[in-house]
Structure formats: structure tokens, C-alpha cells
Amino acid sequence: MTAENRTAGRAAHRTGFWIVSAAFMTAMAFAAVPTPLYPIYEQRDGFPAYVITVVFAAYAVGVMLALYLAGHVSDWLGRRRLVLASLAIQALAALLFLFWNDVSGLLLARFVSGAGIGTLTAAATAHLGELRKVSHPHEDGRVSGTVASAVNLGGIALGPLLGGVIAQFLPAPILTPFEVFLVIIVLAIVFLAFVPETVDTVAARRPYAPQKVVVPPEARGAFIAAAIGAAAAFSVMGFFTALTASIVIGLLHLSGHLIAGVVAFAVTGASAVSQLATARLARRAKLQLGVALMIAGLGLVAVVGFTPSLALLLVAGMLAGAGVGLVFSSSIAVAVASAGPDNRGEVLSGMFLSAYAGLTVPVIAVGVALAFFPIANVLTVFALAVLVIVVVTAIPSLRRH
């Protein structure tokens, strides 16, 4: 290959890196758009608050099922092909939101959207790492890992904010956000068609088998500790996702879809910002800081249960969210370091599977609790419970580091 061809190839991979990043963020934002819209469905259909957590649980189940069945197949079917397929699934979910928007349709749309995210996360993360390796061959993978984690959580931050803004200021609040995102998803699919593939799909071809995670023995302990940390971090994220709308309306007695979107944006936006701000920080220091921030944020959330305050909730959410970002990015870095080029999607799928398991449990538990107890009691008890989980699960990761 001539120097001119190498330069052109690196340029194509560099452009592809940012296209995949934008597509990844778009899909994650779409998956989070319904967060500020749930009160509209609740008021229109008259269902109790715990149904919202059931709807979110349907999304989480879709994510985990897809991670187990399809999260690893990009290792031999190709990264770009899986990213394209996942965006097509998200387009199907958008159509379901638009044309079947009662409770049963909402459950199905969230499940389908979760399946798209489960198909996407590992494939897109691996694709970003491989594109960056070609365009910047002398980097150690830290930049691609940070960008992948930041766009993942940054998309989750933008989704509720955009959904809240659209619902607050444009007509048809439970239709317009999905119309807008359907157009953006289709455009992303068009641009992705020009991104280079990074897997030799002929040489890597193999029979299909469900997900399994094979990590070299010398890296197994670090991987398990990081997976526990990812689950703990996402349990904090699940806690806020499940309770944000209920806290704003039922505890703070505030109306307006934008407020719920702003709170969700503050939590997950802080996650993305903290990762970018500490990209060059040593992994142990990053992990220690992340755990400390999550503990501080959850402690303040418990206080909100006794003294309701929007300002205090925002501060608590941003502190906890910043901690989530640092712990999660550390876990992704461990997964990338533990994997080889032929099983990178598989190992990353295992890490995301652990994270989304941590996300799901508090959501379901909150749904059950809200059916029997006032929101203030649920908020305080669950904040303290998740705080204990974070402290206990952080110990193995800190010891490993």
C-alpha cells in the first residue's frame, strides 16, 4: 500500500469514527426520549406510577436479551452491519411509538428499543476502537474508550432534554419527539453506509452460538471486579431513571415536561462530562473519585426525601452521575484491555450485560415499592440501599486496581 493510500485510509477511518460516534449518541438519545413523556401517558391513560417502572423494565429486558443473543455477533458478522441493524430496530421502535401508543404498545416499543440498544452497544464500542486504531495507530485506546463511554451516557443525557423541550413547546408531545428522531435515525443509517468495516467477515466467519465471555485467566479477576463496578454504577443510573418523573411530580409538586427532562439531563450529562474531563487521569484515581462522587450524590438524594428541593436534587444527581461516568469508563477500559481482536464484541457485551443487570434491578424494585409506599419513603430507602451497594461492590475493584 502506498503512502497516499494509507493517508486516504486513515482519513476514511477518522471520519468513520465520528460518524459512528454520532450514530451511537443518536440511538442512545432516542432510547431515553420517553423519560419526560411518561407523565403524559400516565395522565392520559390513568395508570398508577409503578406502571412506568414496568415499562422501563421492558426496555432493560430487551437490552439484556439482545446483548446475550446478538451483542457478540459483530465479531464475525461485522461491526458496521450490526450498527446498521440496531439503528433499523430503533426506527421500528419509533414507528411503534407513533402508531401504537397505548400501554401495550408502549411496552412493546420500549422492549424493541431495548433490543436495538443491546445489539448496538458492544458493536459500536468495538467499532470505534478499531476505527481509531487505524486512524491513530500510536494511541493506547484510551481516547476511543472514553469517547465510546461518553457518547453512550451523553446520548442518554440528551434524549430526555430534547424530549422535554419538544413536548413542552411543540404540539403532539407524545408523537413529535418520535417523528423528529425517526428522521435523524434514517439520516444516520445513510451516513453509516459509507463507514469502513473493521472486521474481515470472511476470515472471522463462524457458527452462531449464544453469548459467552472468554477472558484470559490473567485478566479474569480484573474483569469480574470491573463488571461488578459497572453493575453498581448503572444501579445508580437506574435509580434516577426510575424515580425522576415521580420525584418531580409526586414529591416536588412541579409540573412541566421540561423539568423532568432537565433533571435526567443533569444526571447523565454529568456522567459524560466527568469522563471527558478526566480522560488522562490514572484508572485507580478515576475509580476512587467516581465511588466518592456516587456516595456523596446518593447521600444528598436521601436528604431530598426529608427536605424536598429541586436545587438539591439537581446537585445530588450531578454528583452521582459524574461518579457513574468515571466508574463505568474504568470498567469499559478493563473490558477492552481484557479482549483480543477476535472476541472484543463478546467481552464488551459481557460488560454491558452486567451493567444493564445492575440497571434493571432497582427499577423493578422501585416499581414494586411505589405500589405500597409514598414516594418520599421510597426515595430515601432506595437511595441508602443503593449507596450501600456501591460501597460494598467498589471494594473488589479498588483492591484489584
BELTALIN-V140521 format. One record per residue. PSI is psi in degrees with one decimal (NA if undefined). D_FIRST is the distance of its C-alpha to the first C-alpha in whole Angstrom. Layout:
psi=(PSI PSI)
d_first=(D_FIRST D_FIRST)
//
This chain:
psi=(131.7 163.1 -36.4 -41.8 -39.0 -41.2 -44.0 -39.8 -42.5 -38.8 -41.5 -39.9 -34.2 -44.8 -42.2 -36.7 -44.8 -30.6 -45.2 -39.1 -45.6 -40.4 -41.3 -47.8 -39.1 -46.4 -42.6 -37.8 -42.9 -40.8 -25.4 -6.2 -38.5 -14.6 -51.9 -5.7 -14.4 -41.0 -29.5 -47.5 -41.8 -44.6 -40.0 -42.8 -10.6 26.6 154.7 164.7 -31.9 -19.4 -31.5 -42.0 -29.8 -41.6 -43.9 -37.1 -35.2 -38.9 -46.7 -38.8 -41.0 -41.2 -50.3 -38.4 -43.4 -38.0 -41.2 -41.0 -31.1 -6.5 -22.7 -8.8 -11.8 -15.4 -24.4 -20.2 -17.3 141.9 -49.6 -40.0 -41.2 -37.3 -42.7 -43.6 -40.8 -38.2 -34.8 -38.2 -39.0 -35.5 -39.3 -42.3 -40.6 -40.9 -37.3 -42.8 -36.1 -38.2 -4.6 76.6 29.6 -173.4 -43.4 -40.7 -36.1 -41.8 -45.7 -42.8 -40.1 -38.2 -45.4 -42.5 -41.5 -39.5 -38.4 -40.8 -40.2 -34.5 -29.5 -45.6 -52.8 -41.3 -45.0 -40.6 -44.8 -39.8 -43.4 -42.7 -41.1 -37.4 -41.9 -33.9 -35.0 -44.0 -26.8 75.0 -16.2 0.4 159.9 5.7 -5.1 -39.4 -47.8 -39.1 -41.2 -43.1 -43.9 -45.8 -38.7 -42.0 -30.2 -58.4 -29.6 -37.1 -41.8 -29.7 -43.4 -33.9 -55.4 -35.9 -48.3 -42.1 -40.9 -42.4 -47.2 -44.6 -31.7 -36.4 -9.2 157.7 167.6 65.8 -22.8 6.9 -46.7 -43.1 -36.1 -29.4 -44.3 -46.9 -29.4 -41.6 -44.4 -40.6 -41.8 -41.6 -39.5 -39.8 -41.4 -47.0 -36.4 -24.9 -18.8 4.8 136.9 144.5 144.1 2.3 133.1 93.0 -20.9 -49.8 -30.9 0.6 138.2 163.2 149.9 140.8 147.3 167.3 134.3 152.3 114.9 113.3 136.4 142.6 -37.2 -19.1 -2.0 -43.2 -44.4 -38.5 -44.5 -43.5 -41.2 -37.4 -39.0 -41.7 -40.7 -40.7 -42.0 -42.9 -44.4 -21.2 -34.3 -44.7 -41.6 -38.4 -49.6 -39.3 -41.4 -32.3 -10.6 -54.4 -41.4 -38.2 -47.3 -43.0 -49.3 -27.9 -45.7 -13.7 43.2 144.7 170.1 124.8 -26.4 -35.5 -46.3 -38.6 -38.6 -41.5 -47.7 -39.1 -39.8 -41.1 -55.8 -28.0 -39.0 -32.5 -45.9 -43.7 -41.7 -35.3 -44.5 -35.7 -23.7 26.1 -31.6 5.6 143.8 148.0 -41.2 -43.8 -38.9 -42.6 -44.0 -45.5 -41.5 -45.0 -43.1 -41.2 -40.5 -42.6 -44.7 -44.2 -44.8 -35.4 -42.4 -34.7 -41.5 -36.2 -36.8 -32.4 -30.8 -36.5 83.2 128.8 126.6 -41.5 -43.7 -38.4 -40.8 -44.1 -45.9 -44.3 -40.2 -39.0 -49.2 -41.2 -41.2 -40.7 -40.8 -45.3 -41.8 -43.7 -41.5 -41.6 -34.8 -40.4 -41.1 -39.5 -39.7 -42.6 -44.0 -42.4 -24.5 -13.2 153.3 171.7 -23.1 -6.1 25.6 -43.8 -38.7 -47.4 -42.2 -37.3 -40.7 -40.3 -44.4 -34.1 -43.9 -42.6 -45.8 -23.8 -42.8 -32.3 -36.1 -42.3 -50.4 -31.0 -47.4 -42.2 -40.4 -41.2 -43.1 -44.1 -39.5 -22.3 -15.8 -21.7 156.5 154.3 -35.8 -42.8 -43.0 -43.6 -49.4 -48.5 -44.1 -32.5 -45.1 -37.2 -45.1 -34.5 -44.5 -42.1 -43.8 -45.9 -46.8 -43.7 -18.1 -25.5 -47.9 -40.7 -42.7 -37.3 -40.9 -40.7 NA)
d_first=(0 4 7 8 6 7 10 11 10 12 15 15 16 18 20 20 22 25 25 26 28 30 30 31 34 35 36 37 40 41 42 44 45 49 50 52 53 55 58 58 58 60 63 62 63 65 63 64 61 60 59 56 55 55 53 50 50 49 46 46 46 44 41 42 42 39 37 39 38 35 33 31 30 27 26 25 26 23 24 24 26 28 28 29 32 33 34 35 38 38 39 42 43 44 45 48 49 49 51 53 54 57 57 56 53 52 52 49 47 47 46 43 42 42 40 37 37 37 34 32 33 31 28 27 28 25 23 23 22 19 18 19 17 14 15 17 16 19 22 24 24 28 27 25 29 31 29 30 33 34 33 35 38 38 38 41 42 42 43 47 47 45 48 51 50 50 53 55 54 53 55 55 54 53 51 49 47 45 45 43 41 40 39 37 35 35 33 31 30 29 26 25 24 21 20 17 18 17 19 18 21 21 21 23 26 29 33 34 36 38 37 37 36 35 34 34 38 37 36 38 41 39 38 41 43 40 41 44 44 41 44 47 45 45 48 49 47 49 52 51 50 53 56 54 56 59 60 59 62 64 64 64 65 63 62 59 55 54 55 54 50 51 52 49 46 48 47 44 43 44 41 38 39 40 37 35 38 38 34 34 37 37 37 41 42 41 42 46 46 45 48 50 49 50 53 54 53 55 58 58 58 61 63 62 64 67 67 65 63 59 58 59 57 54 54 54 51 49 50 49 46 44 45 44 40 40 41 39 36 37 37 33 32 34 32 29 29 31 28 25 22 24 27 27 28 31 32 32 34 37 37 37 40 42 42 43 46 47 47 49 52 53 53 55 57 58 59 61 63 63 65 68 68 67 64 65 66 63 61 62 62 59 57 59 58 54 55 56 53 51 53 53 49 48 49 47 44 45 47 43 41)
//
